[in-house]
Amino acid sequence: MKFFDIVQPEHIALLESKNKNDVLIELIDLIANSGEIEDIESVKDAIFHREQLMSTGIGLGIAIPHIRIEGVSKPIIAVGISKDGISDYESIDGQPVKIIFMIVAGKEQHKEYITLLSQIVAKLKSDDVREKLISSRSSEEIYRILTES
């Protein structure tokens, strides 16, 4: 399973929200609009529960909210870019979050889930990639950057 096979242009957005909760809802809505998950309320509950346990802000302006739940047949990734950053995200380094990847996978998709997490982190290690994503002007441009080899 490759990250660029999972990410879809319709699941990518330049975020309008300015706080963590609203950003999470914005990304959940992207997933809901795909029609790929029947029980989107379970996704919402699980994402917010996960954030209560510990913030998914991993530093360098990146957050990766991620869950595994019943009723998901294949992993789904939503991507959001915030030009100004989300200052209340409670990232591990205290910096505003500008790049958010939300992963929703099935309860039994542990291997796929871990593979996607590692591929995303590997892609975002590059300062150049992060800067390009933050300066993107459209979801199409973000998609192109993410799917470049």
TIPAFI-694050 format. One record per residue (C-alpha): chain; residue in three letters; x, y, z; residue number from 1. Coordinates in pm, whole numbers. Layout:
// TIPAFI-694050
  chain  resn      px      py      pz  resi
      A   ALA       X       Y       Z   NUM
...
// end
This chain:
// TIPAFI-694050
  chain  resn      px      py      pz  resi
      A   MET       0       0       0     1
      A   LYS     143     332    -108     2
      A   PHE      47     668      36     3
      A   PHE       2     825    -308     4
      A   ASP    -250     551    -400     5
      A   ILE    -465     646    -100     6
      A   VAL    -459    1026    -104     7
      A   GLN    -730    1173    -329     8
      A   PRO    -763    1532    -456     9
      A   GLU   -1118    1559    -317    10
      A   HIS    -981    1487      33    11
      A   ILE    -742    1784      28    12
      A   ALA    -821    2138     139    13
      A   LEU    -671    2475     211    14
      A   LEU    -817    2509     560    15
      A   GLU   -1035    2802     653    16
      A   SER   -1075    2725    1023    17
      A   LYS    -850    2890    1279    18
      A   ASN    -873    2652    1577    19
      A   LYS    -805    2284    1634    20
      A   ASN   -1163    2162    1683    21
      A   ASP   -1293    2339    1374    22
      A   VAL    -999    2214    1164    23
      A   LEU   -1068    1856    1272    24
      A   ILE   -1435    1899    1176    25
      A   GLU   -1332    2044     839    26
      A   LEU   -1118    1736     767    27
      A   ILE   -1385    1496     893    28
      A   ASP   -1630    1669     656    29
      A   LEU   -1393    1601     364    30
      A   ILE   -1404    1234     453    31
      A   ALA   -1782    1240     506    32
      A   ASN   -1838    1396     164    33
      A   SER   -1661    1102       0    34
      A   GLY   -1944     870     107    35
      A   GLU   -1688     599     186    36
      A   ILE   -1777     579     556    37
      A   GLU   -2132     515     670    38
      A   ASP   -2096     611    1036    39
      A   ILE   -1915     944    1025    40
      A   GLU   -2024    1022    1385    41
      A   SER   -1806     730    1501    42
      A   VAL   -1515     885    1314    43
      A   LYS   -1579    1222    1479    44
      A   ASP   -1608    1068    1827    45
      A   ALA   -1291     861    1780    46
      A   ILE   -1085    1154    1645    47
      A   PHE   -1185    1382    1933    48
      A   HIS   -1131    1105    2188    49
      A   ARG    -784    1041    2045    50
      A   GLU    -699    1412    2074    51
      A   GLN    -815    1417    2438    52
      A   LEU    -572    1136    2518    53
      A   MET    -278    1314    2357    54
      A   SER    -235    1574    2086    55
      A   THR    -135    1442    1746    56
      A   GLY      77    1752    1677    57
      A   ILE     417    1588    1618    58
      A   GLY     624    1905    1568    59
      A   LEU     764    2097    1271    60
      A   GLY     416    2235    1203    61
      A   ILE     273    1885    1140    62
      A   ALA     -20    1699    1295    63
      A   ILE    -138    1349    1209    64
      A   PRO    -471    1273    1376    65
      A   HIS    -527     903    1320    66
      A   ILE    -773     633    1422    67
      A   ARG    -869     276    1347    68
      A   ILE   -1237     194    1379    69
      A   GLU   -1492     -67    1276    70
      A   GLY   -1675     -24     948    71
      A   VAL   -1389     112     738    72
      A   SER   -1301    -113     443    73
      A   LYS    -993      77     325    74
      A   PRO    -782     356     472    75
      A   ILE    -880     714     393    76
      A   ILE    -653    1017     422    77
      A   ALA    -767    1379     445    78
      A   VAL    -508    1653     409    79
      A   GLY    -539    2012     523    80
      A   ILE    -302    2304     492    81
      A   SER    -335    2610     715    82
      A   LYS    -134    2908     589    83
      A   ASP    -146    3089     923    84
      A   GLY    -120    2782    1142    85
      A   ILE    -338    2647    1419    86
      A   SER    -186    2783    1739    87
      A   ASP    -412    2590    1981    88
      A   TYR    -322    2247    1840    89
      A   GLU     -94    2172    2139    90
      A   SER     186    2038    1923    91
      A   ILE     474    1866    2099    92
      A   ASP     712    2152    2009    93
      A   GLY     457    2425    2089    94
      A   GLN     460    2555    1731    95
      A   PRO     142    2625    1528    96
      A   VAL      32    2336    1307    97
      A   LYS      15    2412     935    98
      A   ILE       9    2064     776    99
      A   ILE    -249    1809     889   100
      A   PHE    -293    1454     765   101
      A   MET    -597    1271     904   102
      A   ILE    -589     893     867   103
      A   VAL    -899     678     916   104
      A   ALA    -840     304     885   105
      A   GLY   -1029     -13     967   106
      A   LYS    -987    -181    1305   107
      A   GLU    -804    -476    1144   108
      A   GLN    -584    -265     912   109
      A   HIS    -291    -229    1151   110
      A   LYS     -18    -302     893   111
      A   GLU    -165     -59     636   112
      A   TYR    -212     202     907   113
      A   ILE     149     186    1025   114
      A   THR     276     183     666   115
      A   LEU      80     500     583   116
      A   LEU     200     676     898   117
      A   SER     562     597     817   118
      A   GLN     527     706     452   119
      A   ILE     370    1038     554   120
      A   VAL     642    1109     809   121
      A   ALA     911    1017     556   122
      A   LYS     759    1254     297   123
      A   LEU     730    1540     548   124
      A   LYS    1087    1512     676   125
      A   SER    1190    1728     384   126
      A   ASP    1194    2101     464   127
      A   ASP    1140    2163      93   128
      A   VAL     823    1952      79   129
      A   ARG     681    2119     391   130
      A   GLU     752    2467     252   131
      A   LYS     595    2380     -85   132
      A   LEU     282    2246      86   133
      A   ILE     242    2554     305   134
      A   SER     285    2789       9   135
      A   SER      43    2594    -213   136
      A   ARG    -247    2785    -363   137
      A   SER    -486    2498    -440   138
      A   SER    -576    2143    -344   139
      A   GLU    -457    2035    -690   140
      A   GLU    -113    2182    -623   141
      A   ILE    -100    2008    -283   142
      A   TYR    -197    1679    -448   143
      A   ARG      77    1718    -709   144
      A   ILE     340    1787    -442   145
      A   LEU     228    1488    -235   146
      A   THR     228    1245    -526   147
      A   GLU     566    1345    -669   148
      A   SER     824    1070    -620   149
// end
